[in-house]
């Protein structure tokens, strides 16, 4: 088998817990190998997550930015225009970052939600992934990964929930869920 080295497109999707956590683990591994990591959180923004403080220890080797307001209304209602603008701004920054040469790994946290909620055109994302620099790795997280993104990806992992503490009335735990 040939020894091929190139930037990978990785998708963490599915209804189970752990998509962002898995991306964070990969990002931590990348920093440990001397790589520079940018994580853009497309929808997160209203809560304070422990990882925001943790990555500060890495300085400019691991940068995390919350680009949204938090939970987005979906379903029969259209997303709030402000949330759509924030997703568009996050995408502009993501596209620039992927092509900048400044980052070895770009994590697009919850981008799959933004696409599935109709807030971001999957064709734009696919085009950027197809034209990314050869050695840049990109991880896309969130449920309901778009088929075009799944098709482009090198590695796709679907998280499946077997059971969750919340089902027994246990609330989100500091240091575990946030």
PyMOL commands that set and color helices and strands:
alter all, ss='L'
color gray80, all
select helices_A, chain A and resi 19-32+50-61+81-100+111-116+122-131+147-152+165-168
alter helices_A, ss='H'
color red, helices_A
select strands_A, chain A and resi 9-13+37-41+62-66+105-109+137-141+155-158
alter strands_A, ss='S'
color yellow, strands_A
deselect
rebuild
show_as cartoon
